[in-house]
Amino acid sequence: MSHKIVVYSTPTCPYCHMAKDFLTKKGFTFEDKNVALDEAAANDLVEKSGQMGVPVIEIDDQIVIGFDQVALEDLLK
């Protein structure tokens, strides 16, 4: 099954790198939105999650705040 995955991140966020590495190792492709450079992505992040912190991962319209490996694995089954 294919998933639509968007990772809202910044280049300096260690948990963002961990989340992207996790998804890559699991074989998932994702869109990476750098909220430090992309104002529209930053606005989407706040609208969807209610916060400015990263990472926020959107999987098929479900939001995971932070690098929550258990939640990610659950949504990616």
Secondary structure, 3 states (H helix, E strand, C coil): CCCCEEEEECCCCHHHHHHHHHHHHCCCCCEEEECCCCHHHHHHHHHHHCCCCCCEEEECCEEEECCCHHHHHHHCC
